[in-house]
Amino acid sequence: MANFPRPEAEIKALAQSIINGLSGDGNTYFPNPPVMPADLQALLDTFVSSDNAQVVAQAEAQQATETKHAALEELTIAMRSVLRYAENTVQGNSAKLATLGWSGKAEPSPLETPGQPRLLEAPKQGQGWLRLDWKAPAEGGVPTFYRIERRKLPSGSWEVAGTSLATEATLNNQERGKEWEYRVVAINKAGEGEPSNTTAAVL
């Protein structure tokens, strides 16, 4: 047994075949169909008319959308031209530009030094190496990079152990048999922030 078609074009073709068959030789085989050929033809005509109307409506909608986008583009170009003229005319005076619903360019805010890195820890370590990770500062400017410092316990001087662009780093070739203390400092062009908490490791 054949399967009823799903594509609209095939449905229309089958409908027409049924109508033709019921109106021709099929009239002898199927004398009392539940829907008469004339009624099927009316239903098919209604569908075809609706289908054609949808095609026309879609084309009109596409044209309307393209027309709207073109109008918006022209409006935007004109507005930008007026605003550039206004900015140049009053030399960016925000009070005067406010009459146009516009404002001058905001003064760049000064760069802040970073805050204190948080929650420094050494989750993994081995002979002569360790992995450090920490959280970015919750306050202050955005760090450009982090300087990792270390010192020998109990009272050594702090020295640079490495740098990192991320909030983690693996330090290799650390002197073994020593107890080290580590900390991290966030740095940007404005300066450096307060050192993080410290964490100790024996490598």
NULO-342142 format. One record per residue: residue number from 1; residue in three letters; y, x, z of N, C-alpha, C in turn. Coordinates in steps of 0.001 Angstrom, whole numbers, plus 500000, padded with zeros to 6 digits. Example, Ala and Ser with C-alpha at 12.3 -4.5 7.8 and 13.67 -1.06 7.14 Angstrom:
% residues 2
[atom 1,ALA,[494310,513190,507800],[495500,512300,507800],[496700,513200,507800]],
[atom 2,SER,[497750,512850,507080],[498940,513670,507140],[500030,512900,507870]],
***
This chain:
% residues 203
[atom 1,MET,[498807,500855,500000],[500000,500000,500000],[501243,500891,500000]],
[atom 2,ALA,[502189,500498,499165],[503416,501299,499061],[504265,501145,500320]],
[atom 3,ASN,[505092,502143,500560],[506039,502100,501674],[507371,501552,501204]],
[atom 4,PHE,[507996,500759,502050],[509305,500215,501696],[510301,501377,501634]],
[atom 5,PRO,[511105,501438,500579],[512025,502577,500417],[513136,502563,501461]],
[atom 6,ARG,[513688,503775,501713],[514811,503907,502632],[516136,504183,501915]],
[atom 7,PRO,[516164,505018,500872],[517433,505258,500173],[517984,503971,499558]],
[atom 8,GLU,[519281,503802,499631],[519898,502565,499130],[519644,502372,497645]],
[atom 9,ALA,[519698,503452,496872],[519487,503320,495422],[518090,502793,495120]],
[atom 10,GLU,[517099,503257,495911],[515732,502777,495686],[515566,501326,496130]],
[atom 11,ILE,[516279,500940,497196],[516234,499543,497651],[516814,498629,496573]],
[atom 12,LYS,[517952,499050,496000],[518560,498232,494939],[517620,498110,493738]],
[atom 13,ALA,[516984,499228,493367],[516075,499201,492211],[514882,498286,492478]],
[atom 14,LEU,[514336,498351,493705],[513196,497498,494036],[513603,496026,494056]],
[atom 15,ALA,[514811,495760,494598],[515290,494364,494621],[515382,493805,493218]],
[atom 16,GLN,[515901,494626,492304],[516027,494146,490929],[514667,493926,490290]],
[atom 17,SER,[513712,494806,490625],[512350,494636,490085],[511713,493350,490605]],
[atom 18,ILE,[511916,493053,491902],[511373,491815,492463],[511981,490599,491786]],
[atom 19,ILE,[513313,490639,491600],[513996,489508,490949],[513471,489317,489534]],
[atom 20,ASN,[513355,490428,488796],[512860,490336,487413],[511422,489817,487378]],
[atom 21,GLY,[510617,490310,488331],[509217,489890,488344],[509049,488419,488680]],
[atom 22,LEU,[509797,487958,489678],[509702,486546,490057],[510248,485632,488971]],
[atom 23,SER,[511186,486156,488197],[511778,485337,487130],[510943,485373,485864]],
[atom 24,GLY,[510005,486343,485759],[509187,486472,484553],[507755,486052,484808]],
[atom 25,ASP,[506854,487010,484481],[505433,486703,484626],[505040,486457,486075]],
[atom 26,GLY,[505757,487043,486996],[505443,486864,488401],[505611,485436,488867]],
[atom 27,ASN,[506350,484650,488102],[506545,483255,488475],[505213,482502,488473]],
[atom 28,THR,[504306,482971,487613],[502982,482350,487557],[502129,482765,488744]],
[atom 29,TYR,[502261,484076,489108],[501450,484598,490210],[501989,484164,491566]],
[atom 30,PHE,[503333,484080,491658],[503970,483805,492957],[504914,482609,492800]],
[atom 31,PRO,[504369,481420,492733],[505203,480246,492418],[506114,479780,493549]],
[atom 32,ASN,[505800,480118,494797],[506588,479626,495926],[507007,480764,496876]],
[atom 33,PRO,[507813,481698,496400],[508250,482797,497286],[509171,482269,498381]],
[atom 34,PRO,[509195,482955,499568],[510064,482492,500664],[511544,482590,500320]],
[atom 35,VAL,[511873,483471,499383],[513264,483578,498910],[513221,483513,497396]],
[atom 36,MET,[513962,482597,496830],[513931,482391,495389],[514698,483510,494675]],
[atom 37,PRO,[514337,483773,493404],[514995,484843,492657],[516525,484718,492631]],
[atom 38,ALA,[517022,483512,492474],[518482,483331,492422],[519130,483720,493743]],
[atom 39,ASP,[518442,483400,494863],[518996,483761,496169],[518949,485277,496383]],
[atom 40,LEU,[517850,485902,495947],[517781,487373,496027],[518869,488015,495184]],
[atom 41,GLN,[519105,487454,494017],[520146,488001,493141],[521518,487894,493802]],
[atom 42,ALA,[521757,486779,494496],[523036,486603,495181],[523201,487636,496302]],
[atom 43,LEU,[522105,487857,497032],[522143,488855,498100],[522358,490261,497537]],
[atom 44,LEU,[521697,490573,496426],[521865,491879,495795],[523292,492061,495294]],
[atom 45,ASP,[523828,491006,494686],[525201,491084,494186],[526186,491325,495330]],
[atom 46,THR,[525939,490648,496473],[526820,490833,497629],[526757,492274,498125]],
[atom 47,PHE,[525535,492823,498184],[525395,494209,498638],[526087,495180,497680]],
[atom 48,VAL,[525856,495024,496388],[526471,495914,495398],[527981,495843,495483]],
[atom 49,SER,[528522,494635,495661],[529970,494470,495785],[530492,495191,497030]],
[atom 50,SER,[529752,495036,498143],[530160,495706,499390],[530077,497223,499247]],
[atom 51,ASP,[529036,497683,498578],[528861,499125,498365],[530011,499691,497540]],
[atom 52,ASN,[530361,498984,496485],[531483,499440,495647],[532793,499451,496430]],
[atom 53,ALA,[532980,498439,497275],[534205,498370,498078],[534267,499538,499063]],
[atom 54,GLN,[533106,499904,499614],[533087,501027,500548],[533460,502331,499841]],
[atom 55,VAL,[532936,502528,498648],[533257,503741,497879],[534755,503825,497629]],
[atom 56,VAL,[535344,502691,497245],[536787,502669,496991],[537560,502955,498271]],
[atom 57,ALA,[537125,502332,499392],[537814,502529,500666],[537728,503989,501129]],
[atom 58,GLN,[536562,504612,500939],[536413,506017,501321],[537326,506910,500498]],
[atom 59,ALA,[537416,506632,499209],[538298,507419,498349],[539757,507242,498765]],
[atom 60,GLU,[540130,506005,499106],[541502,505748,499537],[541784,506425,500874]],
[atom 61,ALA,[540788,506397,501772],[540974,507045,503074],[541130,508547,502912]],
[atom 62,GLN,[540328,509159,502036],[540442,510596,501783],[541813,510934,501214]],
[atom 63,GLN,[542273,510109,500297],[543592,510353,499705],[544687,510204,500754]],
[atom 64,ALA,[544538,509180,501627],[545537,508974,502680],[545561,510152,503649]],
[atom 65,THR,[544383,510694,503963],[544315,511849,504865],[544989,513068,504242]],
[atom 66,GLU,[544714,513317,502976],[545330,514456,502288],[546845,514289,502203]],
[atom 67,THR,[547287,513060,501958],[548726,512796,501895],[549379,513031,503247]],
[atom 68,LYS,[548705,512603,504338],[549238,512809,505684],[549353,514301,506005]],
[atom 69,HIS,[548296,515071,505699],[548317,516500,505990],[549433,517211,505222]],
[atom 70,ALA,[549626,516814,503964],[550692,517421,503168],[552063,517095,503761]],
[atom 71,ALA,[552241,515840,504196],[553517,515441,504802],[553756,516194,506104]],
[atom 72,LEU,[552704,516361,506904],[552836,517101,508163],[553213,518551,507897]],
[atom 73,GLU,[552604,519153,506884],[552913,520543,506544],[554373,520695,506141]],
[atom 74,GLU,[554865,519770,505321],[556267,519830,504898],[557201,519656,506085]],
[atom 75,LEU,[556864,518714,506982],[557682,518486,508173],[557708,519726,509054]],
[atom 76,THR,[556551,520343,509257],[556460,521526,510112],[557285,522672,509556]],
[atom 77,ILE,[557192,522900,508259],[557976,523972,507631],[559464,523735,507826]],
[atom 78,ALA,[559891,522494,507628],[561310,522171,507787],[561765,522362,509230]],
[atom 79,MET,[560955,521914,510191],[561305,522059,511603],[561417,523525,512007]],
[atom 80,ARG,[560444,524331,511576],[560477,525753,511915],[561727,526430,511353]],
[atom 81,SER,[562090,526010,510147],[563291,526571,509525],[564534,526261,510355]],
[atom 82,VAL,[564640,525007,510812],[565790,524612,511627],[565797,525356,512958]],
[atom 83,LEU,[564638,525496,513592],[564574,526160,514899],[564892,527647,514788]],
[atom 84,ARG,[564429,528295,513713],[564788,529713,513515],[566297,529859,513336]],
[atom 85,TYR,[566880,528948,512546],[568332,528958,512354],[569053,528774,513686]],
[atom 86,ALA,[568568,527806,514486],[569213,527529,515765],[569099,528720,516711]],
[atom 87,GLU,[567930,529343,516784],[567751,530501,517668],[568693,531636,517291]],
[atom 88,ASN,[568803,531879,516000],[569693,532952,515540],[571158,532607,515772]],
[atom 89,THR,[571502,531332,515579],[572902,530919,515700],[573414,531061,517131]],
[atom 90,VAL,[572603,530657,518126],[573051,530713,519526],[572427,531892,520270]],
[atom 91,GLN,[571816,532780,519491],[571228,534006,520048],[570270,533719,521209]],
[atom 92,GLY,[569430,532721,521012],[568392,532421,521982],[568858,531746,523250]],
[atom 93,ASN,[570076,531205,523275],[570587,530540,524475],[569774,529271,524754]],
[atom 94,SER,[569007,529304,525860],[568105,528194,526158],[568844,526888,526421]],
[atom 95,ALA,[570013,526960,527078],[570767,525747,527387],[571195,525037,526108]],
[atom 96,LYS,[571635,525802,525120],[572060,525197,523855],[570862,524733,523036]],
[atom 97,LEU,[569792,525509,523074],[568597,525106,522331],[567959,523861,522921]],
[atom 98,ALA,[568215,523616,524219],[567647,522442,524874],[568142,521151,524235]],
[atom 99,THR,[569309,521185,523586],[569801,519985,522917],[568904,519585,521748]],
[atom 100,LEU,[568087,520528,521283],[567137,520242,520207],[565717,520054,520742]],
[atom 101,GLY,[565602,520013,522081],[564269,519928,522655],[563505,521231,522557]],
[atom 102,TRP,[564222,522349,522452],[563627,523662,522257],[564117,524597,523359]],
[atom 103,SER,[563617,525791,523398],[564077,526767,524379],[563962,528157,523799]],
[atom 104,GLY,[564691,529076,524385],[564637,530456,523939],[563343,531113,524378]],
[atom 105,LYS,[563128,532296,523879],[561923,533026,524248],[561971,533403,525721]],
[atom 106,ALA,[560878,533153,526402],[560814,533480,527830],[560809,534987,528020]],
[atom 107,GLU,[561505,535413,529040],[561499,536829,529375],[560107,537221,529849]],
[atom 108,PRO,[559583,538334,529346],[558257,538742,529810],[558265,539051,531302]],
[atom 109,SER,[557284,538521,531995],[557218,538776,533430],[556765,540210,533667]],
[atom 110,PRO,[557324,540858,534688],[556957,542257,534947],[555473,542366,535315]],
[atom 111,LEU,[554865,543443,534871],[553453,543665,535163],[553274,544030,536628]],
[atom 112,GLU,[552336,543375,537280],[552054,543652,538680],[550924,544666,538799]],
[atom 113,THR,[550969,545443,539883],[549837,546303,540165],[548640,545424,540554]],
[atom 114,PRO,[547439,545882,540275],[546267,545072,540624],[546101,544954,542130]],
[atom 115,GLY,[545367,543943,542536],[545024,543792,543943],[543808,544640,544299]],
[atom 116,GLN,[543196,544311,545396],[542059,545078,545906],[540743,544584,545309]],
[atom 117,PRO,[539946,545478,544709],[538610,545066,544275],[537795,544568,545464]],
[atom 118,ARG,[536881,543654,545215],[536175,542989,546311],[534671,543198,546228]],
[atom 119,LEU,[534054,543145,547397],[532600,543071,547527],[531871,544204,546810]],
[atom 120,LEU,[532360,545427,546990],[531680,546587,546426],[530329,546769,547115]],
[atom 121,GLU,[529292,547019,546321],[527976,547287,546876],[527207,548186,545917]],
[atom 122,ALA,[526120,548764,546402],[525256,549620,545597],[523856,549003,545589]],
[atom 123,PRO,[523601,548050,544719],[522333,547313,544755],[521118,548132,544326]],
[atom 124,LYS,[521351,549190,543542],[520236,550017,543090],[520609,551489,543207]],
[atom 125,GLN,[519655,552304,543603],[519889,553744,543688],[518563,554476,543645]],
[atom 126,GLY,[518640,555735,543246],[517461,556581,543197],[517838,558006,543505]],
[atom 127,GLN,[516995,558949,543127],[517265,560351,543416],[518354,560875,542475]],
[atom 128,GLY,[519529,561055,543037],[520644,561594,542260],[521429,560578,541461]],
[atom 129,TRP,[521165,559287,541629],[521932,558279,540894],[522047,557004,541721]],
[atom 130,LEU,[523033,556202,541382],[523163,554874,541970],[523974,553979,541058]],
[atom 131,ARG,[523751,552681,541244],[524499,551675,540488],[525415,550949,541451]],
[atom 132,LEU,[526683,550876,541074],[527678,550159,541871],[528105,548903,541125]],
[atom 133,ASP,[528385,547838,541859],[529065,546693,541251],[530011,546080,542268]],
[atom 134,TRP,[531001,545351,541759],[532055,544788,542591],[532704,543618,541883]],
[atom 135,LYS,[533572,542913,542573],[534310,541787,542000],[535735,542220,541685]],
[atom 136,ALA,[536294,541643,540631],[537681,541945,540263],[538624,541465,541362]],
[atom 137,PRO,[539815,542038,541447],[540784,541585,542444],[541118,540106,542273]],
[atom 138,ALA,[541319,539436,543385],[541683,538021,543348],[543177,537834,543152]],
[atom 139,GLU,[543962,538873,543357],[545416,538791,543249],[545929,539970,542430]],
[atom 140,GLY,[547224,539892,542097],[547868,540996,541399],[547633,540971,539906]],
[atom 141,GLY,[548075,542057,539253],[547945,542158,537805],[546518,542423,537371]],
[atom 142,VAL,[546305,542273,536070],[544973,542486,535511],[544683,543976,535420]],
[atom 143,PRO,[543561,544434,535952],[543232,545862,535875],[542965,546305,534435]],
[atom 144,THR,[543403,547505,534112],[543059,548123,532837],[541725,548847,532953]],
[atom 145,PHE,[541520,549504,534083],[540245,550153,534356],[540120,550366,535854]],
[atom 146,TYR,[538959,550833,536258],[538689,551102,537668],[538356,552578,537851]],
[atom 147,ARG,[538913,553162,538889],[538559,554536,539255],[537581,554491,540416]],
[atom 148,ILE,[536471,555153,540244],[535446,555185,541287],[535601,556494,542066]],
[atom 149,GLU,[535701,556397,543366],[535904,557572,544207],[534734,557728,545182]],
[atom 150,ARG,[534510,558965,545618],[533465,559225,546597],[533934,560309,547551]],
[atom 151,ARG,[533263,560372,548701],[533490,561467,549648],[532217,561650,550473]],
[atom 152,LYS,[532060,562877,550945],[530913,563161,551793],[531209,562690,553201]],
[atom 153,LEU,[530244,562040,553788],[530377,561633,555181],[529993,562798,556087]],
[atom 154,PRO,[530628,562945,557237],[531452,561890,557854],[532942,561985,557549]],
[atom 155,SER,[533451,563112,557038],[534912,563259,556963],[535367,564023,555729]],
[atom 156,GLY,[534647,563899,554610],[535060,564582,553403],[536289,563946,552766]],
[atom 157,SER,[536874,564638,551819],[538046,564122,551103],[537591,563292,549899]],
[atom 158,TRP,[538371,562286,549596],[538044,561446,548451],[538226,562218,547157]],
[atom 159,GLU,[537293,562037,546216],[537362,562678,544903],[536914,561675,543855]],
[atom 160,VAL,[537332,561925,542601],[536983,561008,541515],[535522,561216,541122]],
[atom 161,ALA,[534770,560116,541108],[533364,560181,540720],[533121,559597,539332]],
[atom 162,GLY,[534100,558852,538807],[533950,558249,537491],[534958,557145,537278]],
[atom 163,THR,[534914,556538,536115],[535778,555403,535799],[534941,554338,535098]],
[atom 164,SER,[535470,553127,535070],[534755,552027,534424],[535743,550995,533923]],
[atom 165,LEU,[535459,550438,532755],[536261,549337,532228],[535747,547996,532728]],
[atom 166,ALA,[534500,547989,533213],[533884,546763,533712],[533802,546812,535233]],
[atom 167,THR,[533252,545760,535827],[533132,545702,537285],[531752,546182,537726]],
[atom 168,GLU,[531279,547225,537058],[530029,547862,537433],[529993,549243,536808]],
[atom 169,ALA,[529170,550106,537378],[529028,551451,536838],[527771,552084,537413]],
[atom 170,THR,[527151,552948,536621],[526022,553746,537091],[526458,555201,537132]],
[atom 171,LEU,[526353,555816,538281],[526754,557212,538469],[525504,558080,538503]],
[atom 172,ASN,[525444,559047,537600],[524320,559970,537543],[524741,561338,538065]],
[atom 173,ASN,[523773,562188,538244],[524018,563581,538663],[524806,563665,539969]],
[atom 174,GLN,[524500,562769,540881],[525109,562837,542200],[524321,563842,543057]],
[atom 175,GLU,[525040,564623,543823],[524398,565659,544630],[523412,565033,545608]],
[atom 176,ARG,[522186,565541,545574],[521132,564947,546394],[521134,565513,547805]],
[atom 177,GLY,[520543,564760,548705],[520427,565197,550082],[521706,565054,550878]],
[atom 178,LYS,[522680,564386,550329],[523960,564187,551004],[524190,562691,551218]],
[atom 179,GLU,[524941,562367,552248],[525348,560986,552470],[526740,560803,551899]],
[atom 180,TRP,[526829,559975,550903],[528090,559744,550209],[528637,558364,550579]],
[atom 181,GLU,[529964,558277,550513],[530659,557003,550676],[531464,556745,549412]],
[atom 182,TYR,[531391,555525,548898],[532053,555202,547625],[533065,554073,547823]],
[atom 183,ARG,[534072,554088,546963],[535047,552998,546911],[535578,552909,545488]],
[atom 184,VAL,[536262,551814,545181],[536786,551564,543833],[538260,551195,543919]],
[atom 185,VAL,[539055,551707,542955],[540493,551404,542889],[540803,550803,541522]],
[atom 186,ALA,[541475,549651,541494],[541883,549009,540242],[543222,549567,539795]],
[atom 187,ILE,[543348,549848,538482],[544546,550515,537958],[545001,549828,536673]],
[atom 188,ASN,[546324,549691,536512],[546918,549323,535222],[548220,550099,535049]],
[atom 189,LYS,[549020,549757,534043],[550235,550528,533763],[551251,550453,534893]],
[atom 190,ALA,[551177,549391,535707],[552127,549247,536811],[551754,550128,538004]],
[atom 191,GLY,[550529,550600,538036],[550115,551442,539159],[548707,551112,539607]],
[atom 192,GLU,[548382,551498,540810],[547048,551261,541335],[547107,550424,542598]],
[atom 193,GLY,[546068,549648,542814],[546035,548771,543963],[545348,549392,545156]],
[atom 194,GLU,[545142,548580,546144],[544495,549038,547370],[543016,549272,547106]],
[atom 195,PRO,[542437,550355,547655],[541021,550616,547462],[540157,549485,548004]],
[atom 196,SER,[538978,549356,547415],[538024,548339,547840],[537415,548729,549171]],
[atom 197,ASN,[536553,547860,549658],[535718,548240,550786],[534831,549410,550382]],
[atom 198,THR,[534229,550079,551321],[533388,551220,550997],[531913,550849,551134]],
[atom 199,THR,[531083,551621,550450],[529632,551471,550615],[529041,552860,550634]],
[atom 200,ALA,[528029,553071,551456],[527437,554393,551652],[526061,554453,551018]],
[atom 201,ALA,[525671,555671,550619],[524370,555878,550020],[523902,557304,550283]],
[atom 202,VAL,[522609,557474,550549],[521983,558793,550650],[521098,558969,549432]],
[atom 203,LEU,[521414,559939,548598],[520741,560068,547290],[519728,561200,547282]],
***
